[in-house]
Structures are given as structure tokens and as C-alpha cells.
């Protein structure tokens, strides 16, 4: 995966997910938020990378014994080993956290391989250990049972649904303390440029509001004085 420009990645690391969702909404995209996932290790920092996907289906017991992990081509194990550095592994676990999508050992392997983050709409096991890892990891809730209990890994790097959001391989995944947003790949550069500008304006507005200014005419900027004040603020703050 080489579609994400380094400068776009760095810009997106500075932008909050609500700002990204507003920019996507303006383009008619309203279903790009991965619902009901939370970052386990809140000090891990922002997550930005292209989606590399893993799809689970309901487990069939005779095909989901512990011995399947001896197969080097097992989709879950293989996905961990081939997910590209800088990508985000996104798992479709059917919004079912009753069995784990992965645990701390697999997520540690992703981390040392340089993967940018991991997301499931199910659950992870070993969450006390994951809390101490440096890789951003998002899930619905902790889940101790092995994935084999309910999930059968079946497809790698195909279009999936994760938390009701469509995720196509190569889409740009951005996560922060709020949650995770999916940016269609072809929009990543323009969304990054636009939201960096939006962030500067929102920082200006926040400062003005905290200083007692009314939001009327300020947010949105319907008063000309707002634009004048914003230009002066940008110059003073080198934004």
C-alpha cells in the first residue's frame, strides 16, 4: 500500500475525528464513523494508515478447532504477518464481542512490524497487556474467549463492514481518543488539506468563546469581523 502520501498522513495526525466527519458530511458521506469502538491504550497517540482488512464469519465448530492455528495460511495469523507497515488492520467481527478478535501477542506482533493500528468491532483479549502497548488498538469491549469460540477468519483484504461503516482496502483510517473514522482513499488528500484549515479556525473559535465571545456571527463565521479577527489570530499564532 503506497497510496497515502507522507504529508497527508502527518496532516491527518493533527486533525480531530469530529472535524473529519464534518468534512465528509459536506460531501454527502454520513456513514464513515465506526460505531461503538473505543481505544484501549489512550496514551498511544493518533492512528493514521491505510485499511488492511480481515473478515470473520460465524464459526463452524468442526472447522474451528485449536489445531487450525498450526496452518501458516490461517487467515488471522497470515493477516498479522502480511499487514503492511504503516497500515491499519481493520477486522469485521460482526459487531460481536462475545469472543476475542485477537489478543496481546498478535497485537504486539503488529506493533513490532510497524503497523499503525488495529480496529475491531468485536473485542480483544489480554486488554491489561494491550493497555501498555504503543500501538493504537480499538475495540468494543474486553473479551477473554478465544476467537475460535464464535468467529472463523475467512477473508483477507476484501471490502468489509466494521461497526456499520463500509471499509474498502486502502481507505484511510484515522483514530483518536474519540474513535475511528474511515476516509475514502480518493478523498484523503483534499480532506487532509481542508480539515487542517478547519482545525485552525476551530482553535481560534474555541479561544474566542473561552474569552466570552458569543457564537453568533462567530461559528459559523457570518460576521465579517470574524474573518478579520481570524486573519489576525493566524498571523499572531503563525497558523
C-alpha positions in Angstrom: 0.0 0.0 0.0 1.6 3.2 -1.2 -1.3 5.5 -1.9 -1.2 7.5 1.3 1.3 10.4 0.9 3.6 11.0 3.9 2.5 14.7 4.1 -1.2 13.6 4.1 -0.5 11.1 6.9 1.1 13.8 9.0 -1.7 16.3 8.4 -4.3 13.8 9.4 -2.5 13.1 12.7 -3.2 16.7 13.7 -7.0 16.7 12.9 -9.7 15.5 15.3 -12.2 12.9 14.1 -15.2 15.2 14.6 -13.7 17.7 12.2 -13.1 14.9 9.7 -16.7 13.7 10.0 -17.9 17.3 9.3 -15.8 17.4 6.1 -17.1 14.1 5.0 -20.7 15.1 5.8 -20.3 18.1 3.5 -19.5 15.6 0.7 -22.6 13.6 1.4 -20.8 10.8 3.3 -22.6 10.1 6.5 -21.7 6.5 7.4 -17.9 6.8 7.8 -17.8 6.5 11.6 -17.0 3.1 13.1 -19.7 2.7 15.7 -19.1 1.6 19.3 -15.3 1.2 19.3 -13.1 2.6 22.0 -9.3 2.9 22.2 -7.8 0.6 24.8 -4.5 2.4 25.2 -5.4 6.0 25.4 -1.8 7.2 25.5 -0.9 5.6 22.2 -1.4 8.7 20.2 -3.2 9.3 16.9 -3.7 6.5 14.4 -3.5 7.1 10.6 -3.0 4.4 8.0 -4.5 2.6 5.0 -7.0 -0.1 5.7 -5.9 -3.7 5.5 -8.9 -5.9 6.3 -9.7 -9.2 7.9 -13.2 -10.7 7.8 -14.7 -13.1 10.3 -17.8 -15.2 9.7 -19.8 -17.3 12.3 -17.7 -20.2 13.4 -18.5 -23.8 12.4 -17.3 -26.0 15.2 -15.8 -28.8 13.2 -13.6 -26.3 11.2 -12.6 -24.2 14.2 -10.5 -26.4 16.5 -7.3 -25.1 18.1 -5.3 -27.2 15.6 -6.2 -24.7 12.8 -3.5 -22.4 14.1 -0.9 -24.8 13.0 -1.7 -23.9 9.4 0.6 -21.0 8.4 -2.1 -19.9 5.9 -4.7 -19.5 8.6 -6.3 -16.1 7.7 -6.0 -14.5 11.1 -2.3 -15.5 11.6 -1.5 -14.6 8.0 -3.1 -11.2 8.2 -1.0 -10.3 11.2 2.2 -11.3 9.3 1.4 -9.6 6.0 -0.4 -6.4 7.1 1.9 -3.8 5.6 3.9 -1.5 7.9 2.0 1.9 8.2 -1.3 0.2 7.5 -4.2 -0.3 10.0 -5.6 -3.8 10.4 -9.4 -3.5 10.4 -11.4 -6.5 11.5 -15.0 -7.3 10.7 -16.1 -9.3 13.7 -19.9 -8.9 13.0 -20.2 -6.4 16.0 -20.0 -9.5 18.2 -17.6 -9.0 21.2 -18.5 -12.3 22.9 -15.2 -13.8 21.6 -11.9 -12.1 21.1 -10.9 -10.9 17.6 -7.2 -11.1 18.7 -5.0 -10.8 21.9 -1.9 -9.1 23.1 0.6 -11.4 21.4 -0.8 -10.8 17.9 -1.2 -7.1 18.5 2.4 -7.0 19.8 3.5 -8.6 16.6 1.6 -6.0 14.6 3.3 -3.3 16.6 6.9 -4.5 16.1 6.2 -4.9 12.4 5.4 -1.2 12.2 1.6 -1.5 11.7 -0.1 1.8 12.5 -3.0 0.5 14.5 -5.7 -2.2 14.8 -9.5 -1.9 15.0 -12.3 -4.5 15.5 -16.0 -4.1 16.0 -15.7 -7.1 18.4 -13.5 -7.4 21.4 -9.8 -8.1 22.3 -8.5 -10.3 25.0 -5.5 -9.5 27.2 -6.5 -5.9 27.5 -4.4 -5.1 30.6 -1.3 -6.0 28.4 -2.7 -4.1 25.4 -3.0 -1.0 27.5 0.7 -1.0 27.9 1.5 -1.3 24.1 2.4 1.7 22.0 0.1 0.7 19.0 -3.4 2.2 19.0 -5.9 -0.5 19.5 -9.7 -0.1 19.2 -12.4 -2.5 20.2 -15.9 -2.7 21.6 -15.1 -4.3 25.0 -12.8 -6.8 26.6 -13.4 -10.5 25.7 -11.5 -13.4 27.1 -12.8 -16.3 25.0 -10.6 -17.2 22.0 -11.9 -16.0 18.6 -12.4 -19.7 17.6 -15.4 -19.8 20.0 -17.6 -17.7 17.7 -15.5 -16.3 14.8 -14.0 -18.0 11.8 -11.4 -16.0 10.0 -12.2 -16.3 6.3 -11.0 -13.4 4.1 -8.0 -11.1 4.0 -8.1 -7.6 2.4 -11.6 -7.6 1.0 -14.3 -5.0 1.5 -15.9 -5.3 4.9 -18.2 -3.7 7.3 -16.8 -2.6 10.7 -19.1 -1.1 13.2 -21.7 -0.4 10.5 -19.1 1.6 8.4 -18.0 0.4 4.9 -14.3 -0.2 4.8 -12.5 -0.9 1.5 -8.8 -1.9 1.4 -6.8 1.2 1.0 -9.3 3.5 2.7 -7.6 5.9 5.1 -8.3 5.0 8.8 -8.0 7.8 11.4 -8.4 7.3 15.1 -8.1 9.5 18.1 -9.4 9.5 21.7 -12.9 10.0 20.3 -13.0 6.9 18.0 -12.3 5.9 14.4 -13.3 7.4 11.0 -13.0 5.9 7.5 -11.9 8.3 4.7 -12.4 7.0 1.1 -8.9 6.7 -0.4 -9.5 9.1 -3.3 -10.6 11.9 -0.9 -7.7 11.6 1.6 -5.5 14.5 0.3 -8.3 17.0 -0.1 -9.9 16.1 3.3 -6.5 16.5 5.0 -5.9 19.9 3.5 -9.4 21.1 4.2 -9.5 19.9 7.8 -6.1 21.4 8.7 -7.7 24.7 7.8 -10.9 23.8 9.7 -8.8 23.0 12.8 -7.1 26.3 12.7 -10.5 28.1 12.6 -11.9 25.9 15.3 -8.9 26.6 17.6 -9.5 30.3 17.0 -13.2 30.0 17.8 -12.5 28.0 20.9 -10.2 30.6 22.2 -12.7 33.4 21.5 -15.5 31.5 23.2 -13.4 30.9 26.3 -12.8 34.6 26.4 -16.5 35.2 26.5 -17.4 35.9 22.9 -20.8 34.9 21.6 -21.0 32.1 19.0 -23.5 34.2 16.9 -21.7 35.5 13.9 -18.6 33.6 15.0 -19.5 30.0 14.4 -20.3 29.9 11.6 -18.4 33.0 10.5 -21.3 35.1 9.2 -19.9 38.4 10.5 -17.1 40.0 8.5 -15.4 41.0 11.7 -14.9 37.3 12.4 -12.8 36.8 9.3 -10.8 39.9 10.1 -10.1 38.7 13.7 -9.3 35.2 12.4 -6.7 36.5 9.9 -5.1 38.5 12.7 -5.1 35.4 15.0 -3.5 33.3 12.4 -0.7 35.8 11.8 -0.1 36.2 15.6 -0.1 32.4 16.1 1.7 31.5 12.9 -1.2 29.2 11.8 
